[in-house]
Structures are given as C-alpha cells and as structure tokens.
Amino acid sequence: MLWSHFPAWARTFKLCFLNFGGVAAAPPLSATGGSLAIRPFPPSTPPSRCSGVMSLEGSGTRLVAEVIKDRLCFAILCSRPKSSSNVHYFTIDNELEYENFYADFGPLNLAMLYRYCCKINKKLKSIPMLRKKIVHFTGPDQRKQANAAFLIGCYMVIYLGKTPEEAYSILMFGNTTYIPFRDAAYGSCNFFITLLDCFHAVKKAMQYGFFNFNSFKLDEYEHYEKAENGDLNWIIPGRFIAFCGPHSRSRLESGYYQHAPESYIAYFKNHNVTTIIRLNKRMYNAKQFTNAGFDHYDLFFADGSIPTDAIVKEFLDICESAEGAIAVHCKAGLGRTGTLIACYIMKHYRMTAAEAIAWIRICRPGSVIGPQQQFLMTKQSSLWLEGDHFRRKLRGQENSRHKAAVSKLLVAVDDFSLHGAEKHTKQKPELYSDDDESYSVTQGDRLRALKSRRQPKKSAVPLTVILQSSVQSCKTSEPNVSGSAGIAKRATRSASRKGSFKSLVPQREGRKRNALQQMPPAALCPSISRTKTVLR
C-alpha cells in the first residue's frame, strides 16, 4: 500500500521506536521515494513528548516491520491511531497482560499466545478486512513491547513457517531493541531470556509435538492454571505436569488455596499420570497417593536452591522408568519443579538451557528462579552428552528381548551421567531432610501466596468441587485397584528408608525399556527434523 493511500491525517502521523537508551528512529523496510526527517531526542525524553521523532513524507513509503506483504505489520507507536478504510489498527497491550510475581513481566503464557494467533487469523480471514492492511501496534511501555513482539514473532514461527532468526530479524527494524525477560525472584536479576530464545523454544516445541493449536484446549488450560482450581500445567503433554504442592486436606489458608492429594486423583487417572515426585518438605502423607495406585517419590532439596548431581540422576532415572505421565511438585511448583523438568528436556530433546527455561515459562510462568538458571547453563553440555549416549545405546538395544542387556545399558547410562558418582557412595547426600523448610517462610510460600491472591474469574469453581463426584467414585473403587493382582504394589521413599538411590533401580529395570520405547520419536534423535509444521 502506498503512503498516498492513507487519509490526510495519517500522512503526518508520527512513529517512534524505543530502545534501552531512549528513542531511536527506525527506517521503513522499503521506500520508493519520499524523505525521512529525523530529530533525535535525549534518552530522558518521556514518550509523551516524542512526537516528531520520525516524520514520513512524500509517497511510496511502507510501514515498518512488514510481517505479511501488504497485509500484516507490526509497529511501536507513541499514541493510539484511528483505523481507516485502508488500515486497521489493533493492540493487545491491555487485553493480554502478564500476571507478574515481582519484577517479572513475561513472556505471555501459552493460552495468551493461542488467543493472539486466533485473533490474527480471524482478522486476516475477515471479509471486511480483506482489502485492509492490518497493523498490530504497541505503545511506549517497553515491557509490553517485548510481549507484543513475542506474540507476533511466535505467530511467524508457527503459522508463517519463519525460522526463529527470520522472525527476530523482521522485528529488529531500524535501531529497535527489546528488553529481555527475567525470572520471578524478588530483587535484582543477572540472567535473562531473549525473544530469540523464546522463538527457538516454540519452534522446537512445535516440532517435538509439545503443543498443537489445532487441538489446544484453551478452557482447560485457563481453568487448571488458577490456584483455586489446582494450579497445574502440562509442560510436555502426556509426559510432565508441574503443579503446586498438595496439603493434607483442602482448605483456604492464609490467603491461598490448599488442595489435598484426593483433589488431583481423578484428573491424574484420567490423564494417565502414574508417578508423583515431591521435591519439598512433607505437607501430606504419601499414602494419599500410593493408596490410589500411584508411585510416589521424595527428592528433597532446599527451596530456591539447586539439586545435587545425585538428585538429578535419580529424577531422570525415575522419569525414564515411569509407565505413564509424571506429576512433579515442590511448594509452588515453579523453581525446583521447573529446574528438574528442564534437565529432562535438555537431555532428551537437546534444547539449550535458555530454550528449556523459556518453554517451561511459556507453559507455567514464573518457573526456574535465581541460581537455578545458571545451574541449568552449567549442566547443558553434560546433559546433551548423556542424552546422545543414551539414545545411541537405546537404538542399539531396542530390538533385543534380553532383560539383562537392557539392565546393562541402563547401568552404563547411569555411570556416564554421574561421571563415576557410584564410586563415592559414602559421600551420598541424605535422601530427605526438610528441616530448612519446616519453620520458616520460603520463596515458594511467597510465590504461591502471590498467585493465590490474584483475582479469580467469577466463573471459577474450586477443584475439589469440580472433581468431587469423580473423586468419590475413585475412592469407592480404591480397594479393587490396590487389591488387583494385575497391578504391582506402589512404593514411596521416605526418611525412614536408609538405602541408597540404587535401592529402587531393580524395581524399575523391568519396565524402563517399555517406558522409553513409548517416548516421542523425536526424543530418540539428537537432531531436529526440518520438516515444516503448518497449523491452520
């Protein structure tokens, strides 16, 4: 569309683009005449006074950041423009908003990304807009600029087949820069996730089948992510759920919701969850899960801290042996939970640490906090090597019917991953010691309280009410489940169990091979398929 096609008021409309240092002018993607008049402003100039930063004059000038030729553009504007017969402007700045814990501001979650993609597709297909140029604009708030760029960049990756680098380069028009995303910790931050990290995470997640917007269940996602409805999110569908730590009974305590294990049982059974991993101090009796037929494991490490190599190894071993999906929790289900799930993703899907963190935060905002971010960076190379070694060995044995061969393979992988840790059994850490969390308010307590105090939707119904009938039917059938000869007796690990981490390995060897053979094909390949996935 030529600039002369715009109404008279729009021909003198001013565009401004912000970066870290203040306001910078951004040239158009293409121009066939006309001139560009630029007057720089000092970094301290407020957005409200930045009119005249860039003046587009003459004819033949196109809008910057053209996403789809003559159809879809992205712009950063100082004030809200009016749509015309030729141009339709819209913004999501006050529609899709990140719910922060402290100074964190994004990226927006998977449900918001889905809503945005639906909005764009609807506008592009709308008959009244077929001849209009659609402009997604955002205002001077740099946090909202980053989230707006995240949304349209992901749209390019998912629906337009752009590579992460291509999407990123389109958004970097002129001197435009975007502030990176930070963690949900209180205070300063020294680790950041960039837009490019997010685009790579979404691209790989799409290729590995972590999400599919053709079958995405928006209502379910938005319902269960609420604190009053269970506070759970799927990180890898069919494989990992991250959720808030249950309590012995359901109640509203000190401003936040507490759910008993029984509140989750029906949902977990309906979604083939077989294993529960607890990373925080005991707030409920593990028998509340094991009596319902679940495996339950305790792998405690202090709130806000990083896991030992032994805990990482044991977590990976449990997950690789699980027959179904695994539900992982700590106090808030954010820091420790996200950290260990990220280790699994790096090992089996070869994502970088930044990509794994980005994906987990897109699924469950606020995940992976403070030093846990640097920890994942230090573990990236070793987990990649372990994963490569693991897949080579697995492919070499996948047609074997000899259990001994499989057991030998698993031992070899364990030895490789711990770099000889089995030789230092005397220095193994205590399996479970939750004294540090027993008498103090920790990071997890604060985060879950903040999340619980968010205003719930009027239609929200507590999880215990929604699942009450299902839970009752589950309880009724409980004796048959636990007494069935076809189901193995479930085990839990506790402080009274003095054995080393190897004590449960023999129990899992018989089923580990079957569980791993059910993993997505992409997880058995160190490289990513380059086949484009186009969602309609």
N, C-alpha and C positions, 0 to 999 in steps of 0.2 A: 504494500500500500504506500502510495506517495504521500509526502508530508502535506501537499496541497489538498489532499482529500480530507484532511482534518478540518473541523469547523474553525472559524476565525479565532475563537478564544484559545483554542488548543495550539495554534501556531506559535504563540508566545509563551506556551506553558514551560515552566522551568523544571528540570530534573536535577536531583542531587544525589550523590552517592557517598556513603560514609565509609571510612576505614578506621584503623586504630588511632591514627594521629589527628583525625578531624574530617574534613570534607575534601574529596578529590573528584575531579571531573572525569567522566567516562565517555569516550568517543563512541559513536554508533558502530554497529557491526559492519555496515556498508553505507556508502554515500555516493550519490551520482550528481553532485552539485551542492550548492548551499555552503554556508560557512559555519564555523564553530567559534563562538565567542566565550572565552573562559576568564573568570576573575577569581583567583584563589582566595580562600579565607583562612585565617589562622585556626589552629586546632581548637581553640577555646570558643569559637563561634558556635552558638547554640543553633540547633536545626531550625528553630522558628525564624531565624534571621538569614537563612541560607538562600533565599530567593535570588536568582541571578547568577548562581554558581555556574550554570551551563545554559546557554541560550541556543536553541536550534532555529536557524533562519534559512530562508530560501526554500527550495523544493527538492524532492528526491531523497530525503533523509528518512531512514527507517529507525524504529525503536531499537534500543539496545537489547541484548540478551534474547535473541530470537530463538525460541525453542522449536517451533514448527513453522516453517516458512509461510508467511502471510496469514498465520492462524493463531499462534500462541507465543506470547512474550512474557518476560519477567523484568520488573523494574523496581527501583527503590526511589520513592518519591517523598518530597517534603510535606505535601498536603494531599488531601483526597481529591482526585479528579472526578469529573462527571462523565458518564458514558454518553455516547452519541450514536448516530445512525450507523457509523462505521467502526466504532471502537467500543468494546465492552470492558470496563474495569471492574475488578473484584479483589478483595483482600480477605485473608483468613486470620489476620492478626488477633482479632478479638473473638474469633469463633473457635479455633483450635488452639487452646492455650495449655502450656505445660504446667503441671501442678508440682511446684518445687518443694524440696525439704528445707534447704538453706539457700545457698547462692547458686545451686544448680539451676539450669534453665532449659535443658534439652539433652538429647533430641526427643521429638514428639514420639509417642508410642505407636505401636502397630495399628491400633484401631483408628487413630487420627490419620495415619498415612493412608489407610484404606478409605476413610471418608473423603480425604482430599482427592485421591485417584478417581473415586466415583464422581465427585463434583466436576473434575476436569473432563472426564469422558462424557458426562451429561451435557456440559456446555458445548463441547465440540460436536456433539450429535444433535443438538437443539436446532430445529428448523429456523427459528427467528435469528439465530446467531451464525448461520452458515456463511453469510457474507461479511461477517464482522471479524475484526482482529480482537482476540481475547487477551487481555493484559492482566496478569496476576501481579499486583503491586504490594509492596510492604513499606512501612513507614520508617522513621529515623531511629527507632529503638533497635540497637544492634543485636540484642538477644532474639527479637522477633525476626530480624533479617536472617539470622542463622537458621532459625527453624523454617522460615519460608523457603529459603534456598535448599534446605534439607528435603522438604516435601517435593518441590518441583524437580530437584535433582534425582530423587528416587523414582519419580514418575518417568523421567527419561530413561532410567536404567531398566525399569520393569516393563513399560509399555512401548517405548520407542527403540529398544534394543541398543541403547548407547552403552559404551563401556564406562566404568566409573571415571576414567580420566577425561573422556569426551564430555560427560555431563558436567564435570568440575570445571573444565576449560570454558564451557559456554557461560557458566555463572561468574567466571572471573573476568567480566568485561571491564576494560579500562584498568583503573587502579583499585577496583573494588576488592575489599578483603572482608572476611567473616571471622568473628571471634570463635574460637574453638569451644567445645563443650567440656565441662568439668564434672567432678564427682559430687556426691550428695553429702560430703563431710562438712562439718562446721569449721569455719576458718579458711586459711589460705589453701591454695592448690598448686602443685608443681607437676601435674600430669594432665594432659589434655587429649581429647579425641577430636579429630578434624572431620570436616564434611567428607573428605575423600575416604577416610576410614569407614564412615557410615555407608557410603556408596559401595565400597568393596564388600562390606558385611552383607548388605542387602543383595548384591549380585550373587555372592556365594550361597547365601541362604536360599535364594530362589533356585539356584542350580542344584542344590542338595535336597530340595523339597521341604525345607523348613516352613515354608508358607506358600499358599496358593490363593490368590484373591478371588479365583473363580469359585472356591468353596469355603472362603473365610466366614466364620460365624461371628459377626460383629456383636450381636446381642450377648452371646455367651462370654466373649472376651470382656466386654464392658461390665457385665454383671459380676463375674467372679474376681475381677481385679479389685473390686471395692472391699475395704476392710470388713464391712458388715456382712459381706457375702462370701467370706473365705480367704480373700487376699491371696489368690493363686494365679499363676500364669504358666502357660506352656512355653518352654524355651525351644525344645525340639519336639514337635508333635509325635506322640506315640513313644517317646523316649524319656524326656525330662520335664517334670513340673517343679517349679520353685514356689514355695508357699510359706506363709507366716507360721511361726511355731505354735502348735496347739497347746492348750492347757488342760488340766484335769477335768474341768467342766466348763460349759458355755455360760458366759455372762458378760456384762458391760462393766469393766473395772477401770477406775481412774481415767475415764475418758476414752478408752479404746476397747474394741471388741476382742473377746477371748472365745475361741472355739475349741470344743472338746474333739478328740480324735473321731468320736462317733459321728460328728458333723460332716466329716470328709469321706467316711467309709463308702457310702452309696456311690458318690461321684467317682472315687478311685476304682471301685469294682466295675463300674460302667465303662471306664476308660482303660481297663487292663493294666492298672497300676498294681505291681506285685511287691514292690520294695520301698521301704521308708528309711531315709537316712537322716538322723538327728545330729546336728553339729553344735548345739548349745546345751546348757545345763538342763537337767530333767525338770520339766514342768508338768509332765503327765506320766502315767505308768505305761511302759511299752506294751504291756499285755493288752491294753485297749486296742492296739493294732494287731498284735500277734494272735489274739484270740479270734479275730475276724479273718485270719488266714494270710496275713501279710508277713513278709520278712522285715525285721527291724534291726537297724544297726546304729550304734553310737560312735561317733568320731569327733570328740570334743576338741576344740581349740578356742582360745580366748576371743571374745568379741572384739572386732576391729583389727585382729592380728592376722598373721599369715600361717598357713598349715606347714607342718614338717613334711619332709620327703616321705616319711613312713605313712603319714595320713593321706597324702596324695596317692601313693601307691595302693593303699587299701581301698580308697574311694574308687579308683579306676578299676581295681580288681572286682569289687562288688558290682559295679555298673556293667562291666563286661560279662559278668556271670548272671545277671538278672534275666529272668524269663520274660518279663514284661517291662512296662514303664517304671521309672524311678521317681519318687517324690522326695525332694530334698528341702530341708528347712533348717534355719538357725532361729534367732529371735524374731527378726523382721523379715527373714528370707531374702536378704539383699546382699550383704557383704560376704560373709563366709560361704553362703549358698552359691552366689554368683561366681565366686573365685574358683571353687572346685568344679562347677559345671564348665567354666571356661577352660580348665585344664583338660577335661574330656574333649571339648570341641577342638582345641588345638591339636591334641594327639590324633584324633580320629578323622578330623576334617581339614586339618592343616591350615586353619585360619591363623592369622597373626594375633598376637595378644590384643592389639588395638581393635582389630576386627571382631574378635570374640567379645571383648568388653562392649563394643558398640552394638552388636547384635543383641546381647543379653539386656542391655539398657533399653533398646527399642522394644523388646518384649516385656521387660519389667524395669521401668525407670527407677533409678537410684541404686542399681546393683553395682557391686565391686567398688570398694571405698578405700581411700587413703593408700597406705603402703601395699595393699593388695594389688594395686595397679602395677607398681614397679616389680612386685613379686612375679606377676604373670609375664612381664617382659623378660625377666631373668630365666624363666622356665621355658620360654618359647622354643629355643633351639633344641634343648634336650627332649622336650615332648614331641617335636617333629621327628627327631631321630628315632625315638621309641615307637612312634606311630608307623614310620617307614619299615622298621624292623618287624614290628608286629604284623603288618599286612603281608610282607614277604613270607614270613613263616606261616601265616594263616593260609595263604594261597597254596603254599607247598603241601599243606596237610589237609586241605578242605575235602579231598576225596578219600581220605583214609578212614577206615572203620575201627581202628585200634585205639582204644581209650588211652593206652599207655603212651602212644605217640602224641596225643593231644595234651596229656598231662606234662610230658617232657617239654613241649612247646611253650606251655604256659609258664613253667618254671624258668625257661630260658628268657622269656619276655620280662618276667619279674626281676630276674637278676640284672638284665640290661637296664631296666628303668631305674633301679635304685643304685646302680654303679657299685654293686658289691655290698649293699647295706645289710644283706643277710649274714655277712661275716661278723657283724658287730651287734649281735643280739643282746649283749649285756648293756648296751647303751640305748636300747629302745626306750622311747618315752612312755610314760604312763598312759594307758589307753584312755582313761576318763578321769578327769579331775576338774570339777566345775566350781571349786571354791571361789575363784576370782569373780564369778558372776552371782554368787549366792546372796551377797549382802550389799550390793551397790547398783546404782543406775548406770547402765552401759549405753553405748552408742545405739545398739539395737532397740533398747527400750525407748529412747528418744525418737528414733525414726518411726517406729510403729505407732507411737502416740501421735506424732505429727500426721501420719497417714490416716489414722482413725478419726482425727478431728476435722478432716475435710468434710465439707457439706455433702451428705449423700443425696442421691436423686430421690425425689418424692416416691417414686415407684419401687425403690429398692426394698427388698424383703430379706431379712436375716437368713443366712444359710441354713441355720437349724430349722427354721420354719419351712423353707423350700424342700429340704430333704427329709423332713420328719417322717413322712409315710414310707419313704424308701429305707430309711434307717431302721424303722420298726420292723419292716419285712426282712431286713438283713439280720436283725437280732433274732427274729423268730427262726430263721434258718441256720443260725450260728452253730448249734450242736451238730447238725448234719455236715456242715463244712469242716469243722475241726475233727469230726469223728470219721470222716470219709477215708476209706483205705487207699483211695487213689491220690490223695494229697499228702505230701510229705509234711512232717511236723516242722513248724516255723521256729526259728531261733532268734534270740535277741542277745546283744552283747552289753554287758554292764560292768560296773566297777568290781563286782564280786568275781568276775571272770579274770583270772590271773594269767591266762595263756597269752602267747604272743599273737601277732597278726596272722601267723601261719595256721592258727588253730581252726579257722573256718575254710581254708583253701580246699582240703579234701572234700568237704561237703559240696563245694561249688564246681569241682572239676568235671563231674559227670554232666552238668548242664551248661557249662560255659561255652562249649563248642556250638551247641544248638542256638544259644542266645546270640552269639556272634554271627552265625550264618544268617540270622534274621535282620541284621543291620542293613541299612540302605546301601545299595551297590556302590554309591559314591564314597562311602566311608572306607571301602576296601581298596580305593585307588588313591595314590598320593597326588595325582594331578586332577585338575578340574576339567570337566567336559566343556568344550567350547560351543556346544550346541545352544543356539539361542532359544530361550523360552519366552514366547509372546503370550501374554494374558489378555484376553478380550473381555 
